[in-house]
Amino acid sequence: MRKLQGFAFRLNKKLLLLAAPRKNIPMDRLEIIQTLMRKKKLNNYLEIGVFNGHIFFRIKSDFKIAVDPEFRFDGLRKAGKLFLNPYNIYNRYYSKTSDAFFEQDAPGLFARKKLDISLIDGMHEYAFALRDIENALHYLSGDGVIIVHDCNALTAESACSFEEWKARGFTGTWNGDVWKAILHIRSLRKDCTAFVLDTDHGLGIITKKPDHNPLDLTRDQIDQLTFTDFNMNRKEWIGLKPQEYFNDFFRI
């Protein structure tokens, strides 16, 4: 009886730990994607800026598109990842810029299947990130979600341009000015809702829901903003939210 009671106690303790809020455990983009796929039944997946496939190879979907001008993996790694995750048999790879992909391939790929989830983690500069967002929005389903990495640069050094990052030997964190793309969507795309979760370098969340509290900035104003401006207004400008807001927003 005592053994049975001890087992029941340990089981209840584990269940309580699993049910406990994750306030002190940072969420990352992989967990966000997996949760949306599991809880909201979203499937068709596009990743811009795949690099070594750290996120892409773990996604379980029968419609997976990878776009990167220079993939950092070979056929052997692909084969190994297929063994670890059978869904990788569905992978389609496009070794080109995202601009070229959206011009040449996206119209055919998404003609019959709308995009459900897109992770945008390509060139970390305003103009590039914005084009990727707007191109993805064009093919996004009504319930679809765009996740944008690197939206909450914490230092002027991490918010520098690509050329500045290159000049310092590609060392240190580089988030660029992706935050400006979020400001742009919040100011000029009132048919969309955008905010940033305060985790994993700032995860921008964009959906096709009308924004009832938009910003009032023009493209010219956004172009002229500096990191100092952003640092003084970041919470309001990018709609910075604690990671727990994710569950509230999506009713998970």
Secondary structure, 3 states (H helix, E strand, C coil): CHHHHHHHHHHHHHHHHHHCCCCCCCCCHHHHHHHHHHHHCCCCEEEECCCCCCCHHHCCCCCEEEECCCCCCCHHHHHHHHHHCHHHHHEEEECCCHHHHHHHCHHHHCCCCCEEEEEECCCCCHHHHHHHHHHHHHHEEEEEEEEECCCCCCCCCCCCCHHHHHHCCCCCCCCCCCHHHHHHHHHHCCCCEEEEECCCCCEEEEECCCCCCCCCCCHHHHHHCCHHHHHHHHHHHCCEECCCHHHHHHCC
